């Protein structure tokens, strides 16, 4: 393994949590490198379901050190709720580490996100978790980091400075009540003591692990098509979910990466606003949504559903340099007599074979489909490739050949055990 990255190959929600959990069995460190509490990973094993938002899914393995790296933005209120729920389920968090450079999502970030999304014009469809405003403060160099949290006077100064910028906007633009710096100081001073034992210099921790040759798994949030630069802007997240973002978020050099796993559903989903060429707004879409339980781990929102977009998946493979694919939720497609996959777009009367990241242009693209025979058998019991129906293997082969990346993991159900390895 050495240094591996798990990346969402679509618009997020690809069941990366399960893949991280599987690969974490051979890792020494599992590192969350970007995003915030807007992410949601679900892992099912031995009849128990675990839900993650900030804490790396690899924490379920007792030999793993779970790391929240500096590229993450962290809501400590949400973190405490998540940590308490995991501890109630018997999860040991003593090996959790949090970076000094992690930026904090503060109550005013969440408030601003909610106020902005309440506006009709320019709505993006965010999770209203304050992620965008947190990254904005980071770019404006007025953000508050874990390192600031650990020193009370330093935290007080940072709070005064940022609220001088944020409170006027809250009051004058949105007509909402300003936040009190002293109240925030008291609340977050308590959080400081709770997380202090976990805090460390993450880049040095990981650099030393790399030099010792210890296996590291880096866990992404969201998906490639939501990347701030390479996604369908402006309907994107505020960070870099792509493989290169793992280097930015952790301090591990690009030449240290040895495996890049792309995780893709056997169909396509999207949450929130933005173009979606293969979207199904009919009974077929409803059937896939219900079979796949396509409702957000973090928000509970129903996801938009469509046929697999291979044009977009090949784009993700090129952007990230995938060395392997994990195809998830293949079992959801059982029972369809015919399956469609998008192999090109029609734009302004012409056929194009490359993905269009520009949102207004992508919105005008019509999918061109290839049709493949479906299968009627349920496959959630399959544990080897040979046990899959011939048409299911044909479907996987078509994906592999079009994208140009080998499929090495196939998920046929939510639990850890419902996996086919093609390693």
N, C-alpha and C positions, 0 to 999 in steps of 0.2 A: 504493500500500500504506500509506504513512505508518506507523501503529502497528496491527499485526494480532496477533490471539491465536488459537492453535490449541488447542482444548479437546476432550477425550474426551467423547463424548455418551452413553456407556453405563457399564459397570463396568470401564473400562480395556481395554487390549490391542486398541484399535481400529485399529491400524496408523498411529498418528499420526506415527511416525518418517518414513514415506514421504511423507506430506503435508507435513511440515515441510521435508523435503529438496526437494520440488518448489517450494514457495513461497519457500524461501531463495534461489532463483536471482535473485529481485528484491529481496532484503533487503540491508541494510548491516550490521545486527546481528541475531543470533539469540540469544535469551535464554531460558534455563531458569529458571522462576520458582518452582517448589515441588517438594516430594517429595525423595527421596534415591535411594540405590542400589537401592531396591526397584522402581524403574522400569526398563523395558527397551524401547528403540526399535531396530528393525532397518531398515537401508536396503540395497537391492540395486541395483547399477548396474554396467554394463559387465562382468557376470559375477562381480563381487566382492560379498560380503556383509559389511557393517559392523554391529557391535553396540554400542549405546550404553546406558549406565546413568546416568551423571552428566553427561557431556560433551554439549553440545547437538548434535543431528544436523546442524545447519547448518554445522558445522565442515568438512564435505567440500568446501565451496565456497571457493576461495582468496581471494575478495574479501570474505568475511564475517568479522566479529569475533564469536567465540562467547563468550557470557557466562554464568557461573554466578552467579545473583543471590542477594541476601541471604535470600530466602524458602526457599532450598534447604537441606537438611541433608546434609553431605558426609562420607562415610567415606573417609579418605585412603588406607587400605589398598586398598580397592576402586578408588579413583581411580587409584592407581599401576598396578594391574594393567590397567585399562581403557586408560589412556594408553599403556602399553607395547605393548599389542596393536594399537592404532591406528597408532602410530609404525611398527611392523613392517609394516603394510600401506601405509606411505608417506603417512600423513595428517600434515599440518603442523599442529602445535598451538601455533605461535608467536603466533597471534592469539587465544589463549584468555585470558579475563580471569575472575578470581574475586573475589567481593565480600568486603570486610572483615567484614561482618556475617553471613556464612555460619556457621551453627552446625555443629559437628563431631560426627559420630557416632563415639563412642569404643568401645573394646573392651568396656567394662562395659555399654554400651547393647545391644550385640548379645547379650551373655551374659544380661542380664535378659530380653530378648525371647525367647530360646530357653527359658529356665527357665519363663517365664510360659506360653508356648505348650505346654510339656510337661504342664501341668496339664489334667486332663480337663474340669473345670468352667470355663466362661467362655472357652473357646478361640474365637479370632476367625478364625484361619486366616491369620495374617500371613506375610510372607516371611522372618521371623526375621532381618531385616537391621538391627534396632535403631532403626527409624524412630520408632515411638511413644515409646520412652523418651527419645530425643533431643529430640523436641518437648515432652515433659513437662518435661525439664530447662530448656528454653527458657522455658516458662510459669512454672516455679518460680524463674526468674532465677538459676539456678546453672549454666547451660550454658557451654560453652567455644566461642568463636568464632575465626575466622581471625585477627582482630585480636589476640586473646590469644596465639595461636600464635607470632606474630612477635617476642614479647618473652619471653625465657627465664624471668626472675624472675616475671613476670606469669603465665605459663603454670604455673609451679610452684605459685604461690599458688592459682590456680583449681583445679588438680588436687587439692591437699590439701583444699580446701573441699568439692568435689563428692564425693570418696571418703569423707569423713566422713558423708555422707548415704547414699551408695550401698553401701558395703562392709557395713554392718550388715544391710542387707536381703539382700544376696547370701549372707552367712554364716548369719544367724539364721532367715530365712524359708525359704531354699532349700537351706541346708546346703552351699553351694559355697565354693570357695576365693576369698578376697578378692584384689583387684588391688593391685599395688605401684605407688605414685605415682612413685617414682624411675625404675622401668623404663619407665613410660609417658612420663615427661618426656624420657628419652634418645631413645626411638623417635620421638616427635612433634617434637622439636627438629630431627631430620634431615629430616622432612617439611617443616618450615617453610622450610628452605633450598631445597628442591626447588620449592616453589610461589611463593616470594617474588617472582620476576620477573613473575608473572601477577596479583598481588594489586593491587586498586585500589578506589577509592570508586565502587561501581557506580551508586548512585542519581544522583550528579552526572554520571558518564559518560553515562548514558542521558538525563537531563534535557537536557544540552547537545546530544545527538544529536537529540532531539525538537525543540528550538528551531532547529536548523539544517535541519530538515525531512528528515532522513535516514530511510530506511525501516527499521523495526524489526519483527521477527517474534518474538513471545513464545510459547514452547513449553511446553505443559503436560504433566504426568505424571498417570498414573492416569485416572479419569474422573469425570464429574459425579455419578454415583450412589454414588461412594465419598467424596464431600465430607463433611467432619467435621460440618457443620451440615445439609446438604441431601441427604445420602445416606442409605442404609438403616442408620442407627445401631443398634447399635454395630458393625456389620460394615462399617466404613469405614476410610479411611486417616486420618492424623493432621494433614493439612493441607487446603488449599482448592484443589482442581484446577479449580474453576469460573473463568469469565472474570474475575470480581471479584478472585480470588486473584492474578491477574497484576499488578494494581495494588498489592496488599499486598506482594507478593514482590519488586517491582522499584523502587517509588517513583514510577512513572509515573502521573500523575493519570487518573482515569476518563474525563474529557472529552477526553483525547487518543486514546482508542481509536477506530479507524475501521472495522475489520473484525473480526468474530468468527466464526471457522470452527468448526463442529461436525463432528467425525469420528465416523462410525458404521459399523459393519459392516452388511452386508446381512442378517445374522442377529444373534443375541445370544450373548455368552459371559460367564462369570463365573469368577473364581478364588477359592478359599477358601470359608468358610462364609457363610451368609446366604440370605434368600429369593430365589427366582428363578421367577416364575410360568410362564414359557414353556419351562422346562427340558425337554429330551428325554433320557430315559434308556432309549433303545431303539436299534434298528439305524439309524434315520434320524439320530439324534444322533451315533452313531459314524461314520456316513458323512460328515457335515458336519465332524466333528472331524478325521478323517483327511485329507479333501480340503483343509481349511483349515490343516493342520499346527498345530493348536491346542494348542501346548505352550509354556510360558512362556519368554521370552528370558532372564529373570533366574534363574528357579528350575527350569525344565524340567518343571514340573508340568502335567499334563493339565488343560485348561480344561473347565469345564462348558459345555454347548452347548444352545441353544434357538432357536425361531423368533424372528423380529424382533418386538420389543415396541414398537409405535408409541405406546402410552400413555406409556411411560417416555421415549421419544425426544422426544415433544412437551413433556413436563415439562422435559427438559434444554434444549430450545430456548427455553422461557420463562424459565428460571432464568438462562441465559447471555445471552439476546438475540442468538441466532445471526443473522448476516446471510447466511450461506452454509453449505451442507452438502457434505461429502465422503463419499461412500459407498464403502466398501472391500470387498474380497473378494467382489465380485459373481460372479466366475467360479466360486466354490465351489458356487453353487446350480445350476449347469448339470446337466441330467440328471434333475431331479425333475419328475414329471408335474404335481404340484400343490404350490404353496407356500402356507403359512399365515402370516398376520400378525395379531398381537394388536391389536384395536381398542377393547377395553373389558375390564373385569373384572367378575366376579360375586362379591360380598361379602355374606355373610349373606342370600343369596337375592335381592339387589338388584343391578341393573346399574349400574356406576359408570364414568365416563369419565376420571377424574383419577387420576394416579399417587399411590400411598400410600407415603410415605417411611418411615413407622413400620414397623420390621421385623416385629414380631409380627403386625401387621394385614396387611401385604403377604403374609406367609406363608399367610394364609387366603384370599387372592384367587385365583380361578380365571380363566384367560384365556378371553376370548370372541374367536374367530377369524373373520376374513374369509379366503376361499380365492381364490387367483389361479392362473391357468394357468401352468405352468412352461415351460421351453424345454429342448430336447435338445442344441442346438449348443454346442460349446465356444466361449468368447468371449475367450480370452486374447490373441487376435491383433487384436481390434477396437481402432481408434484414433479413431473418430468415433461419435457417437451413432447416426447412421443405419446404421452397420454392425452394431449390436446387433440380436438377434432382436426382433420386435414384442412378444413377451410379456415380454422383459426391460425394454423401454421402458415397457410398461404397469406393471410392478412399480415402477419408479422413479417414474413419474408418481403412482402411488398413495401412495408415501411422501411425495413433495413436497406433494401436496394435503392429506394428513392433518396433517402437521407444520406446514405453512405457511411453509416456508423453501425457497428454490431450491437445487437440487443443481447444484453448479458443477464438481465433480471426481468422477470415477468410476474406481476402481481395478479392473483386471481381471487382475491378476497382481502378483507381489512386486517386480518390477524397476521402476525409475524410468520406463522407457519404456512400461510397460504401463498407461497412464493415458489416460482420455478427459477432455478439458477442455471444459466448457460455459460458458466465460467470456463 
